[in-house]
Amino acid sequence: MAIKNDVIVALSTAPGPSGVGVVRLSGSDLTPYFQAILKKDALKPRYAELSWFHDPMGEPIDQGLAIWFPAPQSYTGEHVLEIQGHGSMVVLASILQSCQALGARLAEPGEFTQRAFFNGKLDLTQAEAVIDLIHADSQASAKGALRSLSGAFSLKVKEIRQSLIELRMFVEGSIDFSEEGYDFLAAIPNQLSPRFIAEGLNKLIQEATDSLVFNQGRQVVLIGAPNVGKSSILNVLSQEELAIVTDVPGTTRDAIRNQVVIQGVPFHIIDTAGLRETKDPIEQAGIARTWQAIEKADIAMLVIDVKQGITEQDQQLIEQLSPTTPIIKVANKIDLLERVDFTEDWITVSAKSGVGFDALKNKLIGLSGVSVNTAPPFLARERHIKELKQCLQHLKYSETVTEIEFIAEELRLAQLALNAVTGEFTADDLLGEVFSKFCIGK
């Protein structure tokens, strides 16, 4: 991916009226922008200075604060100028247009962070942590993202990579000096053996897998017969009226989704069409989508009506579910009965009164697969786990081959997989995918 060093500009605050709006410039030479927009030759570094902002014709646009971050002590590693004006979209658009008239180019999504990556201010895991922090939906995920941004995840990866590099030195030495009679392999300390390194890598993979739950959440699909109260349960969990609730069976025709954060863990709750035999083509389409949602779900929540009890259709549905998909069995509408008699594997609730929902939330947490009430040590992504597992696979291969050249090659490939995690060695198409998901101005 080509490294650009032209001047870029973008609105770095959310569009729409606000008290303050920030326009950010980054590039190798910002002198023309100081002179034309601020009518100044320079600013004191990292000092907020009250300034008038002008258009290219010299007419005032707004008054606010200007802050100059000289390279390399800036977010991007280049010269950065932040113009903080009033949050009027007309005013901010005028400032942007003035910068463009002077030669600045509108930044692409994530281009400021991309430049920080290319200039060595962040590695790729830290760059990804920026967007994870922006989109964090719980305190736990925000803390995990902040720890990744500070380098907690990168440090663990680099420690393993350093061990790999030292191990490769012994192996490569055995190849280079084989005729001199040096036995480098016999001198490898235990902490540099492939097995020892693999133990640390397995631990890191487990931590990364656990953190993925805080980053992506768990998919929970509500299933059951029509009119058993699935939509009501979604509304109670969401604490808002998302789904239409009526006494008419088949009201829910399409999947309704909402995210619920419980003790720091995000759950994506999907309310689906009730499963039953029907000739209604619209309802049939909804039922088909229900099965699609079931196939992708991490957890299935089967809801029944306590007055109807467990029907033959409910039992068939349980048997049709994948044995690897955890099931939460929920008996709803207990407010309609004087006495509720269900086995312990059922959670009894009343969507009308809210009774039993603490137990339901605890069950969801229990099936999330992570420890709650504590933030993860860092936030990882699926691609990180994929590369870590690839590294582990090459490490294991290195123990199964006998030829020293093959061992050296497997260790080299293991190191390349680790390099891809932090961006030491990463394909251009992956970089493009990562930064394209950022917002403009970041």
VMD Tcl script that draws the C-alpha trace (Angstrom):
set ca {
  {0.00 0.00 0.00}
  {1.49 3.33 -1.09}
  {2.33 5.78 1.70}
  {0.91 9.25 0.97}
  {2.31 12.42 2.49}
  {0.06 15.06 0.94}
  {-2.07 17.27 3.19}
  {-5.38 15.74 4.23}
  {-8.28 17.42 6.00}
  {-11.46 16.15 7.62}
  {-14.15 16.99 10.12}
  {-13.14 15.05 13.24}
  {-16.34 15.55 15.20}
  {-19.73 14.08 14.44}
  {-21.72 15.93 11.77}
  {-24.60 18.06 13.02}
  {-24.99 21.13 15.23}
  {-22.85 21.07 18.37}
  {-21.07 23.38 20.78}
  {-17.66 22.74 19.21}
  {-16.59 21.29 15.88}
  {-13.05 20.17 15.05}
  {-11.38 20.25 11.63}
  {-8.07 18.37 11.48}
  {-5.24 18.70 8.96}
  {-2.20 16.44 8.61}
  {0.74 16.60 6.22}
  {4.40 17.37 5.69}
  {3.98 21.15 5.24}
  {1.14 23.15 6.79}
  {2.71 26.60 6.42}
  {0.24 27.79 3.72}
  {-2.68 26.92 6.02}
  {-1.21 28.88 8.96}
  {-0.69 31.92 6.76}
  {-3.99 31.85 4.87}
  {-6.50 30.58 7.44}
  {-4.95 31.79 10.72}
  {-3.01 34.78 9.31}
  {0.00 33.59 11.33}
  {3.39 32.19 10.41}
  {3.49 29.67 13.26}
  {1.91 28.58 16.52}
  {3.37 27.50 19.83}
  {3.44 23.67 19.75}
  {0.65 21.89 21.66}
  {-0.81 25.16 22.90}
  {-4.44 26.17 22.35}
  {-4.36 29.65 20.84}
  {-7.40 31.84 20.25}
  {-7.52 32.67 16.54}
  {-9.72 34.00 13.80}
  {-10.27 31.63 10.87}
  {-10.36 33.09 7.35}
  {-11.31 31.94 3.88}
  {-8.83 32.23 0.94}
  {-10.12 35.75 0.21}
  {-9.21 36.87 3.72}
  {-12.81 37.09 4.98}
  {-13.35 35.88 8.58}
  {-15.30 32.61 8.96}
  {-15.24 32.00 12.70}
  {-13.22 32.46 15.87}
  {-12.00 29.57 17.99}
  {-8.94 27.64 19.11}
  {-6.06 26.43 16.94}
  {-3.58 23.78 18.14}
  {-0.41 22.80 16.30}
  {1.25 19.41 16.82}
  {4.62 19.39 15.02}
  {5.99 16.12 13.66}
  {6.78 13.61 14.98}
  {4.99 14.47 18.23}
  {1.50 14.11 16.83}
  {-1.16 11.46 16.33}
  {-0.17 10.78 12.72}
  {3.56 11.39 13.11}
  {3.21 14.28 10.63}
  {2.52 17.95 11.25}
  {-1.06 18.20 12.52}
  {-3.22 21.32 12.86}
  {-6.53 21.20 14.72}
  {-9.03 24.01 14.17}
  {-11.70 24.07 16.86}
  {-14.61 26.30 15.96}
  {-18.29 26.59 16.72}
  {-20.22 23.47 15.76}
  {-22.24 24.98 12.93}
  {-22.16 22.78 9.84}
  {-22.12 25.94 7.67}
  {-19.05 27.26 9.51}
  {-17.24 23.92 9.49}
  {-18.02 23.37 5.80}
  {-16.52 26.79 5.05}
  {-13.32 25.87 6.92}
  {-13.12 22.56 5.05}
  {-13.65 24.30 1.70}
  {-10.96 26.86 2.54}
  {-8.48 24.07 3.30}
  {-9.35 22.33 0.05}
  {-8.90 25.57 -1.89}
  {-5.36 25.73 -0.51}
  {-4.62 22.19 -1.77}
  {-5.70 19.88 1.02}
  {-7.45 16.65 0.10}
  {-10.46 15.27 1.97}
  {-9.23 12.35 4.07}
  {-10.38 8.83 3.36}
  {-11.97 6.74 6.15}
  {-9.32 5.91 8.74}
  {-6.56 7.76 6.90}
  {-5.32 9.66 9.96}
  {-4.88 6.39 11.87}
  {-3.45 4.76 8.75}
  {-0.74 7.40 8.63}
  {-0.07 6.87 12.33}
  {0.45 3.17 11.52}
  {2.77 3.81 8.59}
  {4.77 6.35 10.61}
  {5.31 3.91 13.47}
  {3.07 5.65 16.00}
  {0.81 2.59 16.31}
  {1.04 -1.04 15.29}
  {-1.94 -2.69 13.60}
  {-3.51 -4.09 16.78}
  {-3.36 -0.63 18.35}
  {-4.86 0.93 15.22}
  {-7.73 -1.56 15.35}
  {-8.17 -0.77 19.04}
  {-8.96 2.83 18.10}
  {-12.11 1.84 16.24}
  {-12.96 -0.76 18.91}
  {-12.80 1.99 21.53}
  {-15.01 4.27 19.43}
  {-17.63 1.52 19.03}
  {-17.35 0.08 22.56}
  {-20.81 -0.69 23.94}
  {-19.88 -1.44 27.56}
  {-17.34 -0.29 30.12}
  {-15.64 -3.67 29.95}
  {-15.15 -3.53 26.19}
  {-14.01 0.11 26.41}
  {-11.38 -0.78 29.01}
  {-10.25 -3.77 26.95}
  {-9.93 -1.62 23.84}
  {-8.00 1.03 25.80}
  {-5.59 -1.64 27.04}
  {-5.05 -2.82 23.47}
  {-4.49 0.78 22.39}
  {-1.86 1.18 25.11}
  {-0.04 -1.87 23.72}
  {-1.04 -4.64 26.16}
  {-1.93 -7.10 23.38}
  {1.01 -6.08 21.17}
  {3.44 -6.64 24.05}
  {2.26 -10.23 24.55}
  {2.62 -10.95 20.83}
  {6.07 -9.36 20.69}
  {7.27 -11.40 23.68}
  {6.35 -14.62 21.89}
  {7.88 -13.36 18.66}
  {11.14 -12.54 20.43}
  {11.28 -16.10 21.78}
  {10.69 -17.38 18.24}
  {13.49 -15.19 16.89}
  {15.92 -16.50 19.50}
  {14.87 -20.09 18.79}
  {15.40 -19.51 15.07}
  {18.90 -18.23 15.82}
  {19.82 -21.59 17.32}
  {18.24 -23.54 14.46}
  {19.75 -21.36 11.73}
  {23.12 -21.58 13.51}
  {22.96 -25.36 13.36}
  {22.47 -25.13 9.59}
  {25.16 -22.49 8.97}
  {27.83 -24.10 11.14}
  {26.96 -27.77 10.72}
  {30.40 -28.59 9.28}
  {32.24 -26.96 12.19}
  {30.78 -29.46 14.64}
  {28.80 -26.99 16.74}
  {25.60 -28.50 18.14}
  {23.41 -25.43 18.58}
  {20.25 -27.50 19.04}
  {21.65 -29.08 22.19}
  {22.17 -25.60 23.64}
  {18.56 -24.45 23.25}
  {17.23 -23.50 26.71}
  {13.91 -24.97 27.79}
  {12.10 -21.61 27.65}
  {12.90 -21.40 23.94}
  {11.70 -24.87 23.01}
  {8.75 -25.03 20.57}
  {6.68 -26.77 23.23}
  {7.33 -24.07 25.84}
  {6.58 -21.28 23.37}
  {3.40 -23.12 22.31}
  {2.20 -23.14 25.93}
  {2.42 -19.35 26.10}
  {0.77 -19.08 22.71}
  {-2.12 -21.31 23.80}
  {-2.69 -19.06 26.80}
  {-2.69 -15.97 24.58}
  {-5.16 -17.61 22.18}
  {-7.50 -18.37 25.07}
  {-7.31 -14.77 26.34}
  {-7.94 -13.48 22.83}
  {-10.90 -15.83 22.36}
  {-12.43 -14.70 25.67}
  {-11.96 -11.04 24.77}
  {-13.73 -11.62 21.46}
  {-17.00 -12.03 23.39}
  {-16.67 -8.49 24.78}
  {-15.84 -7.21 21.30}
  {-18.47 -9.04 19.23}
  {-20.96 -10.30 21.81}
  {-23.07 -13.45 21.66}
  {-25.93 -14.11 19.23}
  {-29.10 -15.22 21.08}
  {-32.13 -16.34 19.09}
  {-35.63 -16.46 20.63}
  {-37.59 -19.45 19.32}
  {-40.84 -21.18 20.06}
  {-44.45 -21.43 18.97}
  {-46.45 -18.30 18.09}
  {-47.90 -16.18 20.91}
  {-45.78 -17.63 23.73}
  {-44.31 -14.20 24.56}
  {-40.99 -14.09 22.69}
  {-41.52 -10.46 21.67}
  {-42.48 -9.53 25.22}
  {-39.27 -11.11 26.53}
  {-37.24 -9.12 23.99}
  {-38.96 -5.93 25.13}
  {-38.24 -6.65 28.80}
  {-34.57 -7.49 28.15}
  {-34.20 -4.38 25.98}
  {-36.21 -2.21 28.39}
  {-38.05 -0.68 25.45}
  {-40.98 -1.52 23.18}
  {-39.12 -2.85 20.16}
  {-41.47 -5.60 19.06}
  {-45.23 -5.42 18.52}
  {-47.05 -7.53 21.08}
  {-50.60 -8.77 20.40}
  {-52.75 -11.80 21.16}
  {-52.81 -12.67 17.46}
  {-50.51 -15.60 16.64}
  {-47.97 -14.91 13.89}
  {-47.62 -11.18 14.60}
  {-43.83 -11.32 14.26}
  {-43.11 -11.97 10.57}
  {-39.44 -10.99 10.39}
  {-36.48 -11.13 12.76}
  {-36.20 -8.18 15.16}
  {-32.73 -7.59 16.60}
  {-31.45 -5.59 19.51}
  {-28.30 -5.51 21.59}
  {-28.50 -5.93 25.35}
  {-25.47 -5.48 27.61}
  {-25.55 -7.66 30.72}
  {-22.73 -7.25 33.26}
  {-20.46 -5.88 30.53}
  {-21.17 -8.66 28.01}
  {-23.11 -7.67 24.85}
  {-25.84 -10.05 23.68}
  {-27.48 -9.64 20.28}
  {-31.06 -10.78 20.93}
  {-33.04 -11.86 17.87}
  {-36.81 -12.21 18.10}
  {-38.03 -14.55 15.35}
  {-41.30 -15.63 13.78}
  {-43.11 -18.33 15.72}
  {-42.51 -21.86 14.39}
  {-45.68 -23.57 13.23}
  {-47.34 -25.00 10.15}
  {-48.84 -22.19 8.06}
  {-50.02 -21.48 4.52}
  {-49.38 -17.75 4.79}
  {-46.46 -17.10 2.37}
  {-45.24 -14.07 4.36}
  {-45.23 -16.04 7.60}
  {-43.51 -18.94 5.82}
  {-40.72 -16.57 4.76}
  {-40.40 -15.40 8.36}
  {-40.15 -18.99 9.60}
  {-37.44 -19.70 7.01}
  {-35.47 -16.75 8.37}
  {-35.98 -18.10 11.87}
  {-34.11 -21.26 10.94}
  {-31.36 -19.21 9.33}
  {-30.99 -17.25 12.58}
  {-30.92 -20.50 14.59}
  {-28.05 -21.84 12.48}
  {-25.95 -18.74 13.21}
  {-26.85 -18.39 16.90}
  {-24.46 -18.95 19.80}
  {-27.37 -19.53 22.18}
  {-30.97 -20.61 21.53}
  {-33.67 -19.45 23.94}
  {-36.74 -21.70 23.70}
  {-39.85 -20.00 25.05}
  {-43.09 -21.80 25.97}
  {-46.41 -20.74 27.47}
  {-46.77 -22.25 30.97}
  {-50.51 -22.77 30.40}
  {-49.84 -24.87 27.30}
  {-46.84 -26.66 28.80}
  {-44.22 -28.45 26.73}
  {-45.91 -29.46 23.52}
  {-44.86 -32.16 21.08}
  {-43.79 -29.40 18.71}
  {-41.52 -27.91 21.41}
  {-39.91 -31.30 21.97}
  {-39.35 -31.76 18.23}
  {-37.79 -28.32 18.06}
  {-35.33 -29.20 20.83}
  {-34.34 -32.35 18.96}
  {-33.83 -30.40 15.73}
  {-31.40 -27.95 17.29}
  {-27.70 -28.58 16.90}
  {-26.26 -30.47 19.89}
  {-23.47 -27.88 20.04}
  {-25.89 -24.96 20.49}
  {-26.64 -24.24 24.17}
  {-30.38 -24.02 24.94}
  {-32.03 -21.86 27.57}
  {-35.51 -23.19 28.33}
  {-37.87 -20.41 29.38}
  {-41.42 -20.91 30.65}
  {-43.27 -17.61 30.29}
  {-46.55 -16.20 31.71}
  {-46.21 -17.61 35.22}
  {-48.37 -14.72 36.41}
  {-51.35 -16.63 34.96}
  {-50.88 -19.63 37.29}
  {-51.26 -19.95 41.02}
  {-48.64 -22.69 41.15}
  {-45.71 -23.25 38.82}
  {-44.25 -26.74 38.66}
  {-41.27 -27.01 36.31}
  {-37.99 -28.89 36.59}
  {-34.78 -27.01 37.44}
  {-33.62 -26.92 33.83}
  {-36.46 -24.47 33.08}
  {-36.36 -20.77 33.96}
  {-39.82 -19.50 34.84}
  {-40.56 -15.85 34.06}
  {-43.34 -13.37 33.61}
  {-42.73 -10.85 30.85}
  {-45.70 -8.92 32.24}
  {-44.39 -8.49 35.80}
  {-40.64 -8.96 35.21}
  {-40.40 -11.87 37.64}
  {-37.60 -14.34 36.87}
  {-35.55 -12.11 34.57}
  {-32.60 -11.89 36.97}
  {-32.27 -15.67 36.74}
  {-32.60 -15.47 32.95}
  {-29.81 -12.87 32.72}
  {-27.58 -14.96 34.99}
  {-28.14 -17.94 32.73}
  {-27.13 -15.90 29.69}
  {-23.96 -14.79 31.47}
  {-23.21 -18.38 32.46}
  {-23.38 -19.46 28.82}
  {-21.35 -16.50 27.52}
  {-18.14 -18.36 28.27}
  {-16.36 -15.45 29.98}
  {-15.81 -14.11 33.46}
  {-17.90 -11.03 34.08}
  {-17.52 -7.88 36.17}
  {-13.87 -7.63 35.06}
  {-12.60 -6.06 31.87}
  {-10.61 -8.26 29.50}
  {-6.81 -7.76 29.48}
  {-7.17 -6.56 25.87}
  {-9.59 -6.77 22.94}
  {-8.84 -9.12 20.05}
  {-10.45 -9.78 16.69}
  {-11.13 -12.92 14.72}
  {-8.21 -12.24 12.39}
  {-5.85 -12.06 15.39}
  {-6.99 -15.45 16.63}
  {-6.67 -16.91 13.13}
  {-3.04 -15.75 12.84}
  {-2.20 -16.92 16.37}
  {-3.60 -20.37 15.61}
  {-1.65 -20.41 12.35}
  {1.51 -19.67 14.32}
  {0.69 -22.47 16.75}
  {0.15 -24.91 13.89}
  {3.59 -24.16 12.43}
  {5.16 -24.54 15.87}
  {3.61 -27.99 16.24}
  {4.73 -28.96 12.73}
  {8.28 -27.99 13.66}
  {8.24 -30.73 16.32}
  {7.08 -33.43 13.92}
  {9.72 -33.00 11.20}
  {13.28 -34.23 11.58}
  {15.19 -32.39 8.85}
  {16.71 -29.23 10.29}
  {15.87 -27.21 7.16}
  {12.17 -28.08 7.49}
  {12.23 -27.10 11.18}
  {13.74 -23.75 10.24}
  {11.06 -23.17 7.59}
  {8.18 -23.95 9.97}
  {9.60 -21.54 12.55}
  {9.96 -18.86 9.88}
  {6.31 -19.29 8.89}
  {5.29 -19.18 12.56}
  {7.03 -15.83 12.95}
  {5.37 -14.47 9.79}
  {1.96 -15.34 11.25}
  {2.79 -13.39 14.41}
  {4.09 -10.48 12.34}
  {0.72 -10.30 10.58}
  {-1.04 -9.78 13.94}
  {0.75 -6.52 14.70}
  {1.25 -5.48 11.08}
  {5.01 -6.10 10.89}
  {4.18 -8.05 7.75}
  {0.67 -7.60 6.39}
  {-0.92 -7.83 2.96}
  {-2.11 -4.54 1.46}
  {-5.65 -5.83 0.98}
  {-5.93 -6.53 4.73}
  {-4.73 -3.01 5.56}
  {-7.31 -1.60 3.17}
  {-10.06 -3.62 4.83}
  {-9.01 -2.61 8.35}
  {-8.83 1.15 7.76}
  {-11.90 1.32 5.49}
  {-14.06 0.52 8.54}
  {-12.95 3.69 10.36}
  {-14.98 6.87 10.34}
  {-13.75 9.83 8.30}
  {-11.66 12.17 10.44}
  {-10.08 9.33 12.43}
}
mol new
graphics top color blue
foreach p $ca { graphics top sphere $p radius 0.5 }
foreach p [lrange $ca 0 end-1] q [lrange $ca 1 end] { graphics top cylinder $p $q radius 0.2 }
display resetview
